[in-house]
């Protein structure tokens, strides 16, 4: 992930958009913790230390991570760092709550990713969609509103919070 993040940052306008900012993200895979700190839109540091109140904490089981790797569906995790800009930074800085992304693979199996924003577990929403729709969303081939309006994305829980997360995926 660090090398993918650095490549995506080189190809983006993140340096200009995110100068003077710091984004903290923790990815928990089973019992392993990986912390990413992005400074000024270009400097990425990675460690196995834990930051209690990271801006974004993503949790996934080892089995689900293995499934995502095997099916080539890592976009929900890797897509967070795609096209970082000031609007995403502002949304990430201000949102407090959590959501679960339940992604169904072509073979009918599913994986679950929990995202906790700024240490808050509430409000909470659950997004349910297919891996193909998740990939399209993360690759900017569609947007959350279109997926929801077409019925391709189901949302449970706090609808206001779910709608507030839209800038993270736009």
Secondary structure as GFF3:
##gff-version 3
##sequence-region A 1 170
A	DSSP	alpha_helix	2	10	.	.	.	ID=ss1
A	DSSP	alpha_helix	14	17	.	.	.	ID=ss2
A	DSSP	beta_strand	22	29	.	.	.	ID=ss3
A	DSSP	beta_strand	32	39	.	.	.	ID=ss4
A	DSSP	beta_strand	43	47	.	.	.	ID=ss5
A	DSSP	beta_strand	56	60	.	.	.	ID=ss6
A	DSSP	alpha_helix	62	71	.	.	.	ID=ss7
A	DSSP	alpha_helix	75	78	.	.	.	ID=ss8
A	DSSP	three_ten_helix	79	81	.	.	.	ID=ss9
A	DSSP	alpha_helix	86	94	.	.	.	ID=ss10
A	DSSP	beta_strand	97	104	.	.	.	ID=ss11
A	DSSP	beta_strand	110	117	.	.	.	ID=ss12
A	DSSP	beta_strand	124	130	.	.	.	ID=ss13
A	DSSP	alpha_helix	131	138	.	.	.	ID=ss14
A	DSSP	alpha_helix	144	150	.	.	.	ID=ss15
A	DSSP	beta_strand	154	157	.	.	.	ID=ss16
A	DSSP	alpha_helix	159	164	.	.	.	ID=ss17
A	DSSP	three_ten_helix	165	169	.	.	.	ID=ss18
###
